[in-house]
């Protein structure tokens, strides 16, 4: 008996005022719909996931890839119509299907799992997830009978004045037996003010056929918040940030002013890490024990080793090995791989390059498209000149190399072990092992030049 999930992700989301489909909009640098898919998978309650897509469908497909199946809603005719387009992908009539909005990123795996248990343990034909909110404006209201059982869902635009005072709302999450789902959907009409096919109408249709309708009440109402505009997105981000930071601090991660710290949903941080204010760590980043991160630091899709200090710096798609210091004001990007016990200092940029252990670039250097050995010293202002305006070229630097200040290494070039490059040199030829390389113009001192120039001017 297979269980399915249908995610409704076909809408434009015009209130977001964005070119992206609403469900693709990022929350802590991760698309909202990616949270939903991940939480469905982590609930271990579903065998197959189906995304109903429409507006700019390729954007959603690029995000989710082959992790889900797709059903296309060419015209957005309402939520019931969106579910209908997935009919051909629901192949097991004995199973159940959970239906979720694609703009509800805080619904976690625990909610999905518990709702499924409620549905199965109580042998419901349909289970609706409800919650209570302080401001139910815009939500479908839950109308119950005198015995407390679900009587109807009334959309906000269709609700009477008294019904609008009800604060129990429909979250938009349903679990329905496959055997009855699509027959019921085919009976829904669009006889309403918006001329749409409302999924909420399935309640009355199934009640009329004497099916068992139940609810699962969600106590943490914030988990069911829909993100319809950028203000709602900021609230969702605030909630998610607080939950993530709280969980990490309880596991031994120290945070100074945690309200200023943003940690992404998939970040792994080990114990005894200290995170300073105004730090942003996102993507699939890993921070190993003993590291000190921040203040004013941004790390994305990167691995930070044990006892690394990284402050006032940007680290993107890079790896920093243990006991290395990064910053202040350093920039690592595009696969930078920094060895152990390195010093990547003030205003140093490392791009698509690797360094061996005990290598230093203490200030004002650029290392791009380079493979650098161990015990290498980059002097102030030293640069690997990797770009000729059309192509990028490699620089290879061996072990125990000393590079003086203001040195330009014009790639492609190889500097072999135990070499020394004099300050102010611009090199375009390989440097053999154990060599001193000097490539600069001879200094000429014209003695007494200033006095002679002054006397000449006085006679004119």
C-alpha positions as CSV (number, residue, x, y, z in Angstrom):
1,X,0.0,0.0,0.0
2,X,1.7,3.2,-1.2
3,X,1.5,6.6,0.3
4,X,1.8,9.7,-1.9
5,X,2.4,13.4,-1.3
6,X,1.1,16.1,-3.7
7,X,2.7,19.5,-3.4
8,X,0.7,22.3,-4.9
9,X,3.3,24.5,-6.6
10,X,1.8,25.8,-9.8
11,X,0.8,29.3,-8.7
12,X,2.4,32.6,-9.6
13,X,2.4,34.2,-6.1
14,X,1.8,37.7,-7.4
15,X,1.9,39.2,-3.9
16,X,5.6,38.2,-3.6
17,X,6.3,40.8,-6.3
18,X,9.0,38.6,-7.8
19,X,9.9,37.0,-11.1
20,X,10.4,33.7,-9.3
21,X,7.5,31.3,-8.7
22,X,6.4,31.8,-5.1
23,X,7.4,28.3,-4.0
24,X,10.9,28.8,-5.4
25,X,11.6,31.9,-3.3
26,X,14.5,31.4,-1.0
27,X,14.2,31.2,2.8
28,X,17.7,31.2,4.4
29,X,19.1,30.7,0.9
30,X,17.0,27.6,0.3
31,X,13.9,27.5,-1.8
32,X,10.7,27.1,0.2
33,X,9.6,24.1,-1.7
34,X,12.9,22.3,-1.0
35,X,12.0,22.5,2.8
36,X,8.7,20.8,2.1
37,X,10.2,18.0,0.0
38,X,13.0,17.4,2.6
39,X,10.5,17.3,5.5
40,X,8.2,14.9,3.6
41,X,11.2,12.6,3.0
42,X,12.3,12.9,6.7
43,X,8.9,11.9,7.9
44,X,9.3,8.4,6.4
45,X,5.5,8.5,5.8
46,X,5.5,8.8,2.0
47,X,6.7,6.6,-0.8
48,X,6.3,9.0,-3.8
49,X,6.2,12.8,-4.0
50,X,4.5,14.6,-6.8
51,X,4.9,18.4,-7.4
52,X,2.1,20.1,-9.3
53,X,3.8,22.8,-11.4
54,X,2.6,25.5,-13.8
55,X,4.0,29.0,-13.8
56,X,7.7,29.0,-14.7
57,X,7.6,25.2,-14.1
58,X,11.3,24.8,-15.2
59,X,12.4,26.8,-12.2
60,X,10.8,24.3,-9.8
61,X,12.1,21.4,-11.8
62,X,15.6,22.7,-11.6
63,X,15.3,23.0,-7.8
64,X,13.8,19.5,-7.2
65,X,15.4,17.6,-10.0
66,X,14.6,13.9,-10.0
67,X,13.6,13.7,-6.3
68,X,9.9,14.1,-7.3
69,X,7.5,13.4,-10.1
70,X,5.8,16.2,-11.9
71,X,2.2,17.0,-12.9
72,X,1.6,20.1,-15.0
73,X,-1.4,22.4,-14.4
74,X,-1.4,24.5,-17.5
75,X,-4.3,26.8,-16.3
76,X,-4.6,27.7,-12.6
77,X,-8.2,26.9,-12.0
78,X,-8.1,26.3,-8.3
79,X,-6.7,23.9,-5.7
80,X,-9.1,21.0,-6.6
81,X,-8.1,21.3,-10.2
82,X,-4.4,21.3,-9.2
83,X,-4.8,18.0,-7.4
84,X,-6.8,16.5,-10.4
85,X,-3.9,16.9,-12.8
86,X,-1.9,14.5,-10.6
87,X,-4.4,11.7,-11.0
88,X,-2.5,9.6,-13.5
89,X,0.5,9.5,-11.1
90,X,-1.5,8.0,-8.2
91,X,-1.4,4.3,-9.2
92,X,-2.2,2.5,-6.0
93,X,-5.9,2.9,-5.1
94,X,-5.3,1.2,-1.7
95,X,-3.0,3.9,-0.4
96,X,-3.3,7.4,1.0
97,X,-2.3,10.8,-0.3
98,X,-1.2,13.9,1.7
99,X,-1.9,17.2,-0.1
100,X,0.2,20.2,0.9
101,X,0.6,23.8,-0.3
102,X,4.0,24.6,-1.7
103,X,4.4,27.8,0.3
104,X,4.4,26.3,3.8
105,X,8.1,25.7,4.5
106,X,7.8,25.4,8.3
107,X,5.7,22.2,8.2
108,X,8.2,19.8,9.6
109,X,8.5,16.0,9.4
110,X,7.0,15.6,12.8
111,X,3.7,17.2,11.8
112,X,3.4,15.1,8.7
113,X,4.2,11.9,10.6
114,X,1.7,12.6,13.4
115,X,-1.1,13.6,10.9
116,X,-0.6,10.3,9.1
117,X,-0.8,8.4,12.4
118,X,-4.0,10.2,13.3
119,X,-5.5,9.4,9.9
120,X,-4.6,5.7,10.1
121,X,-5.3,5.1,13.8
122,X,-8.7,6.6,13.6
123,X,-9.5,5.1,10.2
124,X,-10.4,8.3,8.6
125,X,-11.3,8.5,5.0
126,X,-10.1,12.1,5.0
127,X,-8.1,13.9,7.7
128,X,-7.8,17.7,7.6
129,X,-5.0,19.5,9.5
130,X,-6.4,22.5,11.4
131,X,-4.9,25.1,13.7
132,X,-5.9,28.3,15.5
133,X,-4.5,31.7,14.8
134,X,-4.9,35.2,16.2
135,X,-5.7,36.8,12.9
136,X,-7.6,34.4,10.6
137,X,-8.0,36.9,7.8
138,X,-7.9,35.2,4.4
139,X,-8.1,31.6,5.7
140,X,-10.8,29.1,5.3
141,X,-12.8,28.8,8.6
142,X,-13.5,25.5,10.3
143,X,-17.1,25.2,11.2
144,X,-17.9,22.4,13.7
145,X,-21.3,21.0,14.9
146,X,-22.5,20.9,18.5
147,X,-20.6,17.7,19.1
148,X,-17.4,19.3,17.9
149,X,-17.1,17.4,14.7
150,X,-16.1,19.0,11.4
151,X,-19.2,20.4,9.7
152,X,-17.7,22.5,6.8
153,X,-14.8,24.7,5.6
154,X,-16.0,28.1,4.6
155,X,-13.6,30.2,2.5
156,X,-13.0,33.7,3.8
157,X,-14.6,35.4,0.8
158,X,-17.7,33.2,1.2
159,X,-17.9,33.4,5.0
160,X,-20.6,35.3,6.9
161,X,-19.7,37.9,9.5
162,X,-20.2,35.5,12.3
163,X,-18.2,32.8,10.6
164,X,-15.3,35.2,10.1
165,X,-15.0,35.5,13.9
166,X,-13.9,31.8,14.0
167,X,-10.2,31.5,14.6
168,X,-9.8,27.8,13.8
169,X,-8.6,27.6,10.2
170,X,-7.9,25.2,7.4
171,X,-4.1,24.8,7.0
172,X,-4.6,23.5,3.5
173,X,-3.1,20.1,4.4
174,X,-5.3,17.0,3.7
175,X,-4.8,13.3,3.9
176,X,-7.2,11.3,1.7
177,X,-7.7,7.7,0.8
178,X,-6.8,7.3,-2.9
179,X,-9.9,5.1,-3.5
180,X,-12.2,8.1,-3.0
181,X,-10.0,11.1,-3.7
182,X,-10.5,11.6,-7.5
183,X,-14.1,10.6,-7.6
184,X,-14.8,13.3,-5.1
185,X,-12.8,15.9,-6.9
186,X,-14.7,15.3,-10.1
187,X,-17.9,16.3,-8.3
188,X,-16.6,19.8,-7.3
189,X,-17.9,22.7,-9.3
190,X,-16.8,26.3,-9.6
191,X,-20.0,27.9,-8.5
192,X,-18.4,30.5,-6.3
193,X,-17.3,34.2,-6.4
194,X,-13.9,33.4,-7.8
195,X,-15.1,30.7,-10.3
196,X,-12.4,28.3,-9.0
197,X,-12.6,24.7,-8.1
198,X,-11.9,24.7,-4.3
199,X,-10.3,21.7,-2.7
200,X,-12.2,22.6,0.5
201,X,-15.5,21.5,-1.2
202,X,-14.3,17.9,-0.9
203,X,-15.4,17.9,2.7
204,X,-19.1,18.4,1.9
205,X,-18.9,15.9,-0.9
206,X,-17.4,13.2,1.2
207,X,-19.7,13.9,4.2
208,X,-22.7,13.5,1.8
209,X,-21.4,10.1,0.9
210,X,-21.1,9.1,4.6
211,X,-17.4,8.9,4.6
212,X,-15.4,9.3,7.9
213,X,-14.0,12.9,8.1
214,X,-11.7,13.8,10.9
215,X,-9.2,16.5,11.9
216,X,-5.7,16.7,13.2
217,X,-5.2,19.8,15.4
218,X,-1.8,21.5,15.1
219,X,-0.9,23.2,18.3
220,X,2.1,25.1,16.9
221,X,0.2,27.3,14.5
222,X,3.3,29.1,13.1
223,X,4.3,25.8,11.4
224,X,1.3,26.1,9.1
225,X,1.8,29.7,8.1
226,X,1.7,30.3,4.4
227,X,4.2,32.7,2.8
228,X,2.3,34.9,0.4
229,X,4.4,38.1,0.5
230,X,7.9,39.3,1.6
231,X,6.7,40.4,5.0
232,X,5.3,36.9,5.7
233,X,8.7,35.5,4.5
234,X,10.5,37.6,7.0
235,X,8.3,36.2,9.8
236,X,8.9,32.7,8.6
237,X,12.6,33.3,8.5
238,X,12.6,34.8,12.0
239,X,10.8,31.7,13.4
240,X,13.1,29.3,11.6
241,X,16.2,31.1,12.7
242,X,15.1,31.0,16.3
243,X,14.3,27.2,16.2
244,X,17.7,26.4,14.5
245,X,19.7,28.6,16.9
246,X,17.9,27.2,20.0
247,X,18.6,23.6,18.9
248,X,22.3,24.3,18.3
249,X,22.8,26.2,21.5
250,X,21.3,23.3,23.5
251,X,23.8,21.0,21.8
252,X,26.8,23.0,22.9
253,X,27.2,25.8,20.3
254,X,27.9,29.1,21.8
255,X,26.3,32.1,20.2
256,X,27.0,35.7,21.1
257,X,23.9,37.8,20.4
258,X,22.0,34.9,18.7
259,X,19.3,37.2,17.4
260,X,21.9,38.5,14.9
261,X,23.1,35.1,13.8
262,X,21.5,33.2,10.9
263,X,22.2,29.5,10.4
264,X,20.7,27.6,7.5
265,X,18.4,24.5,7.8
266,X,21.1,22.0,6.6
267,X,24.1,23.4,8.4
268,X,26.0,21.0,10.7
269,X,27.8,22.6,13.6
270,X,29.7,20.6,16.2
271,X,30.0,21.4,19.9
272,X,32.4,23.9,21.4
273,X,32.0,26.2,18.4
274,X,31.7,29.9,19.1
275,X,29.7,32.0,16.7
276,X,30.0,35.8,17.1
277,X,27.4,38.4,16.1
278,X,26.3,39.2,12.5
279,X,27.3,35.8,11.2
280,X,25.5,34.0,8.3
281,X,26.1,30.3,7.7
282,X,24.0,28.6,5.0
283,X,23.8,25.7,2.5
284,X,25.3,22.3,3.4
285,X,28.1,23.9,5.5
286,X,29.9,22.0,8.2
287,X,31.6,23.7,11.1
288,X,33.9,21.4,13.2
289,X,34.5,21.6,16.9
290,X,36.6,24.4,18.4
291,X,36.1,26.8,15.5
292,X,35.4,30.5,16.1
293,X,33.3,32.1,13.4
294,X,32.6,35.8,13.1
295,X,31.8,38.5,13.8
296,X,30.5,39.8,10.5
297,X,31.2,36.6,8.6
298,X,29.4,34.8,5.8
299,X,29.9,31.1,5.1
300,X,28.0,29.2,2.4
301,X,28.4,25.6,1.2
302,X,31.7,25.3,2.9
303,X,33.6,23.1,5.4
304,X,35.4,24.7,8.3
305,X,37.9,22.5,10.2
306,X,38.7,22.2,13.9
307,X,40.0,25.2,15.7
308,X,39.7,27.5,12.7
309,X,39.3,31.2,13.4
310,X,37.4,33.0,10.7
311,X,36.3,36.6,11.2
312,X,35.0,39.5,9.1
313,X,35.3,37.3,6.0
314,X,33.4,35.6,3.2
315,X,33.8,31.9,2.5
316,X,31.8,30.4,-0.4
317,X,32.0,26.8,-1.7
318,X,35.4,26.3,0.0
319,X,37.2,24.2,2.6
320,X,39.4,25.5,5.4
321,X,41.4,22.9,7.3
322,X,42.1,22.8,11.0
323,X,44.1,25.4,13.0
324,X,44.0,28.0,10.2
325,X,43.2,31.7,10.6
326,X,41.0,33.5,8.0
327,X,40.6,37.2,8.0
328,X,39.8,39.8,8.8
329,X,38.4,40.8,5.4
330,X,39.4,37.7,3.5
331,X,37.4,36.2,0.6
332,X,37.6,32.5,-0.2
333,X,35.5,31.2,-3.1
334,X,34.9,28.7,-6.0
335,X,36.6,25.7,-4.4
336,X,39.4,27.3,-2.4
337,X,41.0,24.5,-0.3
338,X,43.1,26.0,2.5
339,X,45.5,23.7,4.3
340,X,46.2,23.3,8.0
341,X,47.9,26.0,10.0
342,X,47.5,28.6,7.3
343,X,47.2,32.3,7.7
344,X,44.9,33.9,5.1
345,X,44.9,37.5,6.3
346,X,43.7,41.0,5.7
347,X,42.2,41.6,2.2
348,X,43.4,38.3,0.7
349,X,41.3,36.6,-1.9
350,X,41.7,32.9,-2.8
351,X,39.8,31.5,-5.7
352,X,39.9,28.0,-7.2
353,X,43.2,27.3,-5.5
354,X,44.7,25.0,-2.9
355,X,47.4,25.6,-0.4
356,X,49.5,23.2,1.6
357,X,50.1,23.2,5.3
358,X,51.8,26.2,7.1
359,X,51.3,28.5,4.2
360,X,50.8,32.3,4.7
361,X,49.3,35.1,2.8
362,X,49.0,37.7,5.5
363,X,47.7,40.7,3.6
364,X,46.7,42.2,0.3
365,X,47.2,39.2,-2.0
366,X,45.3,37.4,-4.7
367,X,45.7,33.7,-5.3
368,X,43.7,32.5,-8.2
369,X,43.7,29.2,-10.2
370,X,46.8,28.1,-8.3
371,X,48.2,25.0,-6.6
372,X,50.4,26.0,-3.7
373,X,52.6,23.8,-1.6
374,X,53.5,23.9,2.1
375,X,55.5,26.5,3.9
376,X,54.9,29.1,1.3
377,X,54.9,32.8,2.1
378,X,53.1,35.4,0.0
379,X,54.3,38.9,0.6
380,X,52.1,41.9,0.7
381,X,50.7,42.7,-2.7
382,X,51.6,39.4,-4.4
383,X,49.4,38.3,-7.2
384,X,48.9,35.2,-9.4
385,X,48.1,36.8,-12.7
386,X,45.7,34.1,-14.0
387,X,43.6,35.9,-16.6
388,X,44.7,37.3,-20.0
389,X,41.2,38.8,-20.8
390,X,40.0,35.6,-22.5
391,X,41.4,32.5,-20.7
392,X,42.4,31.5,-17.2
393,X,45.8,29.9,-16.6
394,X,47.3,27.8,-13.8
395,X,50.1,28.8,-11.4
396,X,52.0,25.9,-9.7
397,X,54.1,26.8,-6.6
398,X,56.1,24.2,-4.8
399,X,57.1,23.8,-1.1
400,X,59.2,26.2,0.9
401,X,58.8,29.1,-1.5
402,X,59.2,32.7,-0.4
403,X,57.4,35.3,-2.5
404,X,58.3,38.9,-1.8
405,X,56.1,41.9,-1.7
406,X,54.5,43.2,-4.9
407,X,55.3,40.1,-7.0
408,X,53.3,39.3,-10.2
409,X,53.3,35.6,-11.3
410,X,52.0,35.7,-14.9
411,X,50.4,32.3,-15.5
412,X,50.9,29.7,-16.8
413,X,54.0,29.5,-14.6
414,X,55.7,27.0,-12.3
415,X,57.8,28.0,-9.2
416,X,59.6,25.0,-7.9
417,X,60.6,24.1,-4.3
418,X,62.9,26.2,-2.1
419,X,62.8,29.2,-4.4
420,X,62.8,32.9,-3.5
421,X,61.3,35.6,-5.5
422,X,62.6,39.1,-5.0
423,X,60.1,41.9,-4.1
424,X,58.8,43.9,-7.0
425,X,59.4,41.2,-9.5
426,X,57.1,40.4,-12.4
427,X,57.7,36.8,-13.7
428,X,56.6,35.1,-16.9
429,X,59.1,32.2,-16.9
430,X,59.3,29.2,-14.7
431,X,61.6,29.3,-11.6
432,X,63.9,26.3,-11.1
433,X,64.2,24.6,-7.7
434,X,66.4,26.4,-5.2
435,X,66.6,29.6,-7.3
436,X,66.4,33.3,-6.6
437,X,64.3,35.1,-9.2
438,X,64.6,38.8,-9.8
439,X,62.6,40.5,-12.6
440,X,62.5,44.2,-12.1
441,X,64.0,47.4,-13.7
442,X,67.3,48.6,-12.5
443,X,67.2,51.5,-10.0
444,X,68.7,54.7,-11.2
445,X,69.5,57.5,-8.6
446,X,70.1,61.0,-10.1
447,X,72.0,62.7,-7.3
448,X,71.2,66.3,-6.5
449,X,68.4,66.2,-9.1
450,X,66.0,68.3,-7.0
451,X,68.4,71.2,-6.3
452,X,69.5,71.3,-10.0
453,X,65.8,71.4,-11.1
454,X,65.0,74.2,-8.6
455,X,68.0,76.3,-9.8
456,X,67.0,75.9,-13.4
457,X,63.5,77.1,-12.6
458,X,64.8,80.1,-10.7
459,X,66.8,81.3,-13.8
460,X,63.8,81.2,-16.1
